[in-house]
Amino acid sequence: MDYKYIEQLLERYWQCETSLEEEAILKTFFNQTHIPSHLMPYKPLFVSEKMWQDVKLGEDFDARIMAHIEKDEPVKARRITWVRRMMPLYKAAASVAIILTLGNAAQSSFRREATVENDYNYENYQDSYNDPEMAYNQISDALQMVSQSLSEASKQDSLLQMQQPKETQKEQ
């Protein structure tokens, strides 16, 4: 049997050019029991409408929907703590701090050749004293002042311990 007319109707159906009568012809054709194998993939499309016509809502459908709609649920109020209330401010402050830190880091990395004061490259180190004896004298004077300060502090500490009553010394 030649199914050329059905194939033409299917082609027009995909182009959205069929009338209601032609779609009814396709539905009756695909509701038959004997359908050629090359047209079988299209059968569920035209048979499914008939299957869905039999599906109906239950008697209690409206009552169930209305029960869900009219259900009064209590409103749950939450306490908002002071910390939670201030959380957006903390986030904003953290964002500003991060931006400033990144800006300072970027700025210092672009000015490397201008800053020589923190250069710890010992290969480029140059001595500031021409006379080593003068450098030695200045360092020994500085160390002498540190030594005198430490000895004065230890003398004051020992005087304070002597002035405390003997009872408190025993407790310690």
GIVEN-V938205 format. One record per residue. N is the residue number from 1. SS is DSSP state (@ for helix, = for strand, . for the rest). PSI is psi as a letter, one per 20 degrees, with the letter a starting at -180 (NA if undefined). NEAR is the number of other ideal C-beta (glycine too) atoms within 10 Angstrom. Layout:
((N	SS	PSI	NEAR) (N	SS	PSI	NEAR))
This chain:
((1	.	q	5) (2	.	p	6) (3	.	k	14) (4	@	h	8) (5	@	g	10) (6	@	g	17) (7	@	h	13) (8	@	g	11) (9	@	g	18) (10	@	g	19) (11	@	g	11) (12	@	h	15) (13	@	g	16) (14	@	h	10) (15	.	i	8) (16	.	l	6) (17	.	j	10) (18	.	q	17) (19	.	r	9) (20	@	h	7) (21	@	g	7) (22	@	h	14) (23	@	h	15) (24	@	h	11) (25	@	g	15) (26	@	g	18) (27	@	g	14) (28	@	h	10) (29	@	g	18) (30	@	i	19) (31	.	i	13) (32	.	r	8) (33	.	h	4) (34	.	o	5) (35	.	p	15) (36	.	q	10) (37	@	h	6) (38	@	i	9) (39	@	i	14) (40	@	h	10) (41	@	h	8) (42	@	i	17) (43	@	g	14) (44	@	h	10) (45	@	g	13) (46	@	h	17) (47	@	h	13) (48	@	h	10) (49	@	h	11) (50	@	h	11) (51	@	g	9) (52	@	i	8) (53	@	h	8) (54	.	i	6) (55	.	p	6) (56	.	q	7) (57	.	q	8) (58	.	r	8) (59	.	h	7) (60	.	j	9) (61	@	g	10) (62	@	g	10) (63	@	g	9) (64	@	g	10) (65	@	g	11) (66	@	h	10) (67	@	h	10) (68	@	h	7) (69	@	g	7) (70	.	j	7) (71	.	p	7) (72	.	o	5) (73	.	p	5) (74	.	q	5) (75	.	p	5) (76	.	o	5) (77	.	p	6) (78	.	q	6) (79	.	p	5) (80	.	o	9) (81	.	r	9) (82	@	h	7) (83	@	g	8) (84	@	h	10) (85	@	h	9) (86	@	i	11) (87	@	g	12) (88	@	h	9) (89	@	g	9) (90	@	g	10) (91	@	g	10) (92	@	g	10) (93	@	h	11) (94	@	h	10) (95	@	g	10) (96	@	g	10) (97	@	g	10) (98	@	g	10) (99	@	g	10) (100	@	g	10) (101	@	g	10) (102	@	h	10) (103	@	g	10) (104	@	g	10) (105	@	g	10) (106	@	h	10) (107	@	g	9) (108	@	h	12) (109	@	h	8) (110	@	i	9) (111	.	k	9) (112	.	g	9) (113	.	h	6) (114	.	h	8) (115	.	o	9) (116	.	i	9) (117	.	h	5) (118	.	k	6) (119	.	o	10) (120	.	k	6) (121	.	o	7) (122	@	i	6) (123	@	h	4) (124	@	j	8) (125	.	p	9) (126	.	p	4) (127	.	p	7) (128	.	i	6) (129	.	p	11) (130	.	h	7) (131	.	o	8) (132	@	h	9) (133	@	h	8) (134	@	h	10) (135	@	g	13) (136	@	g	11) (137	@	g	11) (138	@	g	11) (139	@	g	11) (140	@	h	10) (141	@	g	9) (142	@	g	10) (143	@	h	10) (144	@	g	10) (145	@	h	10) (146	@	g	9) (147	@	g	10) (148	@	g	10) (149	@	g	10) (150	@	h	10) (151	@	h	10) (152	@	h	10) (153	@	h	10) (154	@	h	10) (155	@	g	10) (156	@	h	10) (157	@	g	10) (158	@	h	10) (159	@	h	9) (160	@	h	9) (161	@	h	11) (162	@	h	8) (163	@	i	7) (164	.	q	10) (165	.	q	8) (166	@	h	6) (167	@	g	7) (168	@	h	9) (169	@	h	10) (170	@	h	7) (171	@	h	6) (172	.	NA	6))
